[in-house]
Amino acid sequence: MSIHTFLMRFPIDVVFLNKKNHVIAVNKTLQPNHITGFHLMAASVLELPAGTIEATSTVVGDKIEIVP
């Protein structure tokens, strides 16, 4: 899985998750008009406001809990 930020006007943080919601990769402050690397084990992606990864100290291996 990979994403791009073509046509976006602002940077974002990107978190790649596996099927068990473990963080397998992060991209801090991905600038507009860029493409992330391909992450074969990714099952989902979180696109977050720039600075979120740093503010939450999110690192590879963390488990993300998504609640309604």
C-alpha positions in Angstrom: 0.0 0.0 0.0 1.2 3.5 -0.8 -0.5 6.9 -0.9 0.2 10.2 -2.7 -0.5 13.9 -1.9 -1.0 15.1 -5.4 -3.3 18.1 -5.6 -3.1 18.6 -1.8 -2.2 22.1 -0.5 -0.8 21.2 3.0 1.4 18.5 4.5 0.0 15.5 6.4 1.3 12.8 8.8 0.7 9.3 7.6 0.5 6.1 9.7 0.5 2.7 8.0 -1.2 -0.1 10.0 -1.3 -3.9 9.6 -4.4 -6.0 10.0 -4.0 -6.0 13.8 -3.7 -2.2 13.9 0.0 -2.2 14.7 2.0 0.7 13.3 4.3 -0.7 10.6 5.5 2.7 9.1 5.1 6.4 9.6 5.7 9.4 7.4 6.0 12.7 9.3 4.9 15.9 7.5 4.5 14.4 4.0 4.6 17.4 1.7 2.1 18.0 -1.2 2.8 16.3 -4.5 4.8 13.4 -3.0 4.4 9.6 -2.9 5.1 7.4 0.1 7.1 4.2 -0.1 5.2 0.9 -0.7 4.3 -1.1 2.4 3.4 -4.6 1.5 2.0 -5.5 5.0 -0.2 -2.4 5.3 -3.9 -3.1 5.6 -4.9 0.5 6.3 -3.6 4.1 6.5 -4.3 7.0 8.8 -3.9 10.4 7.3 -3.5 12.9 10.1 -2.8 16.6 10.5 0.9 17.4 10.3 2.6 17.2 13.7 0.3 14.5 15.1 2.9 11.7 15.0 5.4 13.9 16.9 2.8 15.2 19.4 1.6 11.6 20.2 5.1 10.0 20.1 3.7 7.4 17.7 6.4 4.9 16.6 6.6 1.6 14.6 5.3 -1.2 16.8 2.6 0.9 18.6 -0.9 -0.5 18.6 -3.6 1.9 17.5 -7.1 1.5 19.0 -9.9 2.9 16.9 -13.2 3.4 18.8 -16.5 4.8 17.6 
